[in-house]
Amino acid sequence: MSEGLKTLKLFFKSLFVFANVLIVVLLIASAYSDRVSPNSILAFSYLGLAFPVLCVLNLCFVIYWLFLWEWRFLLIGLCAFLVCWGPVKKYFPYHARTKEIPKENTLKVLTYNVMGFAYRNHTKEAPNKIIEYIANSGADIVCLQEYAVSTSEKFLTPKKVFRVLDMYPYHTVVSVNSVGYLNSGIAVFSKYPILNSRRVDYKSDYNCSSVHELNVNGKKLTLINNHLESFKLTMEDRSRYTAFIKNISTDTFDEIKGALEQKLGPAFKMRAKQAEAVAAEIAKAKGDYVLVCGDFNDTPISYAHRTIQGPLVDSFAESGQGMGVTYNQNMFWFRIDNILHSPNMRSMNCTIDKIRYSDHHPLWCYLAMED
C-alpha cells in the first residue's frame, strides 16, 4: 500500500473516530437532558427530542467497528449504551406479554386523545368509530383528551356520547374552551364512583389537567388526567417537516427551522411549568393509589415527563414493547401519551392499538393493585 493511501485511510479512520465520539457525547447529554428545565437551558430539551436518532447513529457505529474488527473503537459505542442503559430501556422497552391477567384487584386503564371524536357525529347508520372503540375496550377507567362535543343536535352531543358509553355510570368533563357550538376539554369515564373532581391550577388557553378521587372497591385512587401544552404546529409546519424527512436538504431545513424554533421553545417552557403544577398535585395526593394519564405532548426523555413521573412508574416502560409511537401523523414518531402509576400497582401488557381514527393511537394497560 502506498504512503498516500495509508495517509488517506488514517485520515478517514480518524474522522470516523471523531464522529463516533461526538455522537457518544451528544447521546449521553440527550439521555440525561430531562434533568434540566427548559426554563434554565432550552438546548437540552431539543437534545431530548433527538435521543432515538442518536441511539440509531451510535448503533450504526457499533456495527461499523464490529465489521472492521476494531475492538478499541467498538467499546466507545458499547460503553455509551451502558452509560445510557436506563434511558434506553425507558425509551425502547421489551417485555413478554402476561398470558393470564388476574381477575381480582386488577384495573384496565385506557387513555386516548380522541381529536374531537374526529369531528364526526354518531348515528345508527354511521356510528362514530372512536366512541365504538371506547365502548368495546373493556376498560374500567377511560381518560380522554381533546374531548369535543356540540350543543347542536346536528352534531355529536354529550347525550349521544353518554348513551353509547352507558357502561360507565360515572363521568366527569372538564371544559377548556368553547367556539360556536363546540365545547372542548378533557374527560374521565369510570365504572367506579368518582367522589370529586377539580382542575389543576395552571394557565393555558387550550390545555388543562384535572384531579379526580375514585372509590375502587373501598380503596381511594387519585387520578390525574392531562393534556399538556402542544407545539401548536400548523398543517403547513407539519407538511414542511414531512417534506424534510422525506428529502433531507439544506433548503428544506432552512424552511422549517425558523417556524419550529418559534413554537418549540415556548411550548417546552410552558409544559415545564404545567408539569411542575401536576407534580405538586401528585406529591400531596392522599389515598391508596395514584394514577396519572394523558397526552403530555412530550417524549419519555423530557423534563415534563420526568417531572410528572417522579416516584411513579411508567407503565409502558414497565410492560410495553418497542418505541411505542402514539402520535400517528406527519412522521412525528414519538410516544407522547402515558399511563403512570404508583409503585404499589403493577402494569401488565401495556399496549398501543394501531388504529388511526384519531391523530393519536389509544394506549391501555392492566394494573394490578397489589396493596
C-alpha positions in Angstrom: 0.0 0.0 0.0 1.4 3.4 -1.0 2.1 6.0 1.6 -0.6 8.3 0.2 -3.3 5.6 0.6 -2.1 4.9 4.1 -2.4 8.6 5.0 -5.9 8.8 3.4 -7.0 5.7 5.2 -5.7 7.0 8.5 -7.5 10.4 7.9 -10.9 8.7 7.3 -10.4 6.4 10.3 -9.6 9.4 12.5 -12.7 11.2 11.1 -14.9 8.3 11.9 -13.5 8.1 15.4 -14.1 11.8 16.0 -17.7 11.5 14.6 -18.3 8.5 16.9 -17.0 10.3 20.0 -19.2 13.3 19.1 -22.3 11.1 18.7 -21.5 9.5 22.0 -21.2 12.8 23.8 -24.5 14.0 22.3 -26.2 10.7 23.1 -25.2 10.9 26.8 -26.2 14.5 27.0 -29.5 13.6 25.3 -30.2 10.7 27.6 -30.0 12.8 30.7 -31.3 16.0 29.2 -34.6 15.6 31.1 -32.9 16.7 34.3 -32.5 20.2 33.0 -35.5 22.6 32.9 -36.1 24.3 29.6 -36.6 27.5 31.6 -32.9 27.2 32.6 -31.2 25.8 29.4 -33.5 25.2 26.4 -30.9 23.4 24.3 -31.3 20.2 26.4 -35.0 19.9 25.5 -34.1 19.8 21.8 -31.4 17.2 22.6 -34.1 15.1 24.3 -36.1 15.0 21.1 -33.0 13.7 19.2 -32.5 10.7 21.6 -33.8 8.0 19.3 -31.9 9.3 16.3 -28.7 9.4 18.3 -29.3 5.9 19.5 -29.6 4.7 15.9 -26.4 6.6 14.9 -24.4 5.1 17.7 -25.7 1.6 16.8 -24.5 2.2 13.3 -21.0 3.0 14.5 -21.1 -0.1 16.7 -21.9 -2.3 13.7 -19.3 -0.5 11.6 -16.5 -1.1 14.1 -17.6 -4.7 14.6 -17.5 -5.3 10.9 -13.9 -4.0 10.8 -13.0 -5.9 14.0 -11.8 -2.6 15.6 -12.5 -3.6 19.2 -10.9 -0.5 20.7 -13.4 1.7 18.9 -16.3 -0.7 19.3 -16.0 -0.2 23.0 -16.8 3.5 22.6 -20.3 2.8 21.4 -20.9 -0.1 23.7 -19.8 1.9 26.7 -22.2 4.8 25.6 -25.1 2.4 25.6 -24.1 1.1 29.0 -24.0 4.6 30.5 -27.4 5.3 28.9 -28.9 1.9 29.6 -31.6 3.3 31.9 -32.9 5.9 29.4 -32.6 3.3 26.5 -34.8 0.8 28.4 -37.3 3.5 29.2 -37.5 4.6 25.5 -37.2 1.1 23.9 -38.6 -1.4 26.4 -39.3 -5.0 25.6 -41.4 -7.2 27.9 -43.1 -10.5 27.3 -46.9 -10.5 27.4 -48.6 -11.7 30.5 -50.9 -14.5 29.4 -53.1 -14.8 32.5 -54.4 -11.5 33.8 -55.6 -11.7 37.5 -59.3 -11.1 37.7 -59.3 -9.7 41.2 -57.9 -6.2 42.1 -57.0 -5.5 38.5 -58.0 -2.5 36.5 -57.9 -1.9 32.8 -57.0 1.7 32.1 -57.3 3.4 28.7 -56.0 6.9 27.7 -56.9 8.3 24.3 -56.6 11.7 22.6 -59.7 11.5 20.5 -59.2 14.6 18.4 -62.7 15.8 19.0 -64.0 12.3 18.1 -62.7 13.1 14.6 -65.4 15.7 14.5 -67.9 13.1 13.4 -71.5 12.6 14.6 -72.7 9.2 15.9 -75.8 7.6 14.4 -77.1 4.1 14.0 -76.5 4.4 10.2 -73.0 5.9 10.7 -71.5 5.1 14.1 -68.5 7.1 15.4 -65.6 4.6 15.3 -63.8 6.3 18.2 -66.9 6.0 20.5 -67.4 2.4 19.4 -63.8 1.6 20.2 -64.1 3.0 23.7 -67.4 1.2 24.3 -65.8 -2.1 23.2 -62.5 -1.6 25.0 -63.5 -3.3 28.3 -61.6 -0.6 30.2 -62.6 0.2 33.7 -61.2 3.8 33.6 -61.0 5.9 30.5 -59.2 9.2 30.2 -59.9 11.3 27.2 -58.2 14.4 25.8 -59.4 16.8 23.1 -62.9 15.7 24.2 -65.1 17.9 22.0 -68.9 17.8 21.8 -71.6 20.1 20.3 -74.7 21.8 21.7 -76.4 21.2 18.3 -78.3 18.0 17.7 -77.0 18.0 14.2 -73.6 17.0 15.5 -72.2 14.9 18.3 -73.7 15.9 21.6 -72.9 14.9 25.2 -76.2 13.0 25.4 -75.2 10.8 22.5 -71.8 10.1 23.9 -73.2 9.2 27.4 -75.8 7.0 25.8 -73.3 4.9 23.9 -70.9 4.8 26.9 -73.6 3.8 29.4 -71.3 1.1 30.7 -69.6 3.9 32.5 -72.1 5.2 35.1 -69.6 7.8 36.4 -68.1 10.5 34.2 -66.6 14.0 34.6 -65.9 16.5 31.8 -63.6 19.5 32.4 -64.2 22.2 29.8 -61.3 24.2 28.4 -62.9 26.4 25.8 -65.9 26.9 23.6 -66.1 28.0 20.0 -69.5 28.4 18.5 -71.5 25.2 19.1 -68.3 23.3 20.1 -67.2 22.7 23.7 -63.8 21.0 24.2 -61.8 19.8 27.2 -60.8 16.6 28.9 -63.0 13.8 30.3 -62.9 10.8 32.6 -65.3 7.8 32.3 -65.3 5.3 35.1 -67.0 2.1 36.2 -66.1 3.2 39.8 -67.6 6.1 41.7 -65.9 9.5 41.1 -66.0 11.1 44.5 -64.8 14.6 43.5 -63.1 16.4 40.6 -61.2 19.6 40.2 -59.0 21.4 37.7 -55.2 21.7 38.3 -54.3 25.4 38.7 -52.1 26.4 35.7 -52.7 28.8 32.8 -53.4 27.7 29.3 -55.9 28.7 26.6 -56.4 25.2 25.1 -55.0 22.7 27.6 -55.6 21.5 31.2 -55.2 18.8 33.8 -57.8 17.6 36.3 -57.6 15.7 39.6 -60.2 13.1 40.5 -60.7 10.9 43.5 -62.2 7.5 42.8 -63.6 4.8 45.1 -62.2 1.5 43.8 -63.7 -1.3 45.9 -63.2 0.7 49.1 -59.7 1.9 48.1 -59.1 5.6 47.3 -57.5 6.2 43.9 -56.2 9.6 42.9 -56.4 10.0 39.2 -54.9 12.9 37.2 -55.9 13.3 33.6 -53.6 15.6 31.4 -53.5 17.4 28.1 -50.3 19.5 28.3 -49.3 22.3 26.0 -48.8 21.3 22.4 -46.3 22.8 20.0 -49.2 24.3 18.0 -47.7 23.3 14.7 -49.9 24.3 11.8 -50.6 21.9 8.9 -48.1 23.9 6.9 -45.4 23.4 9.5 -46.1 19.7 9.6 -46.1 19.4 5.8 -42.7 21.1 5.7 -41.4 18.7 8.4 -42.7 15.7 6.5 -41.0 17.0 3.3 -37.8 17.5 5.2 -37.8 13.9 6.5 -38.5 12.5 3.0 -35.9 14.7 1.3 -33.3 16.0 3.8 -31.6 19.1 2.3 -30.3 22.4 3.4 -33.2 24.2 1.7 -36.0 22.3 3.4 -34.1 22.5 6.7 -34.0 26.3 6.5 -37.7 26.4 5.7 -38.8 24.6 8.9 -36.0 25.8 11.3 -37.5 29.3 12.0 -41.1 28.0 12.4 -40.0 25.2 14.8 -37.8 27.4 16.9 -40.6 30.0 17.4 -43.0 27.3 18.6 -41.0 24.5 20.2 -39.1 26.7 22.7 -42.1 28.5 24.2 -44.0 25.2 24.4 -41.2 23.4 26.2 -41.2 26.2 28.8 -45.0 26.2 29.2 -45.0 22.4 29.7 -42.3 22.6 32.3 -44.5 24.9 34.5 -47.5 22.7 33.8 -45.6 19.6 34.7 -44.4 21.2 38.0 -48.0 22.0 38.9 -49.1 18.4 38.2 -46.1 17.1 40.2 -47.2 19.2 43.1 -50.6 17.6 43.0 -49.1 14.1 42.9 -46.9 15.0 45.9 -49.9 16.0 48.0 -52.2 13.2 46.9 -53.7 11.3 49.8 -55.0 7.8 49.3 -54.1 4.3 48.4 -53.1 4.6 44.8 -52.1 7.3 42.2 -52.7 7.1 38.5 -51.6 9.7 36.0 -52.8 9.5 32.4 -52.9 11.6 29.3 -51.2 13.4 26.4 -48.0 15.0 27.7 -47.1 16.3 24.3 -43.5 15.4 25.1 -41.3 12.3 24.9 -40.2 9.9 27.6 -36.9 11.7 27.7 -38.2 15.2 28.6 -38.3 17.5 31.6 -42.1 17.4 31.6 -42.2 13.6 31.6 -39.5 13.2 34.3 -41.1 15.9 36.5 -44.5 14.3 36.4 -43.3 10.8 36.8 -41.2 11.5 39.9 -41.6 8.3 42.0 -44.3 6.9 39.8 -43.8 4.0 37.3 -44.1 4.4 33.6 -46.5 1.6 32.6 -45.1 1.3 29.0 -41.5 1.2 30.2 -42.6 -1.5 32.7 -44.7 -3.8 30.4 -44.7 -2.4 26.9 -42.7 -3.4 23.7 -40.7 -1.2 21.4 -40.6 2.5 20.8 -44.3 2.8 21.3 -45.2 5.6 19.0 -48.6 7.1 19.9 -48.8 10.1 17.6 -49.5 8.9 14.1 -49.4 12.0 11.9 -46.7 13.7 9.8 -43.8 11.4 10.7 -43.6 12.7 14.3 -42.6 9.3 15.6 -42.9 9.8 19.4 -44.6 8.3 22.4 -46.3 11.3 24.0 -49.3 9.6 25.6 -48.7 8.0 29.0 -50.1 5.9 31.9 -48.1 6.4 35.1 -48.9 4.7 38.4 -47.8 4.4 42.0 -45.3 1.7 42.9 -47.9 -0.4 44.7 -49.6 -1.1 41.3 -48.1 -3.5 38.7 -48.5 -2.8 35.0 -49.2 -5.7 32.6 -49.4 -5.8 28.8 -49.2 -2.0 28.2 -50.4 -1.7 24.5 -50.7 0.9 21.8 -53.6 0.0 19.5 -52.5 0.9 15.9 -55.9 2.3 14.9 -56.0 5.6 13.0 -59.4 7.0 14.0 -57.6 10.0 15.6 -54.2 11.6 15.2 -53.2 9.6 18.3 -53.2 5.9 18.9 -55.0 4.8 22.1 -52.8 3.5 25.0 -54.0 0.9 27.5 -52.8 -1.5 30.2 -53.8 -3.7 33.0 -52.9 -2.5 36.5 -52.8 -5.0 39.4 -53.5 -3.3 42.7 -51.0 -5.0 45.0 -51.6 -3.5 48.4 
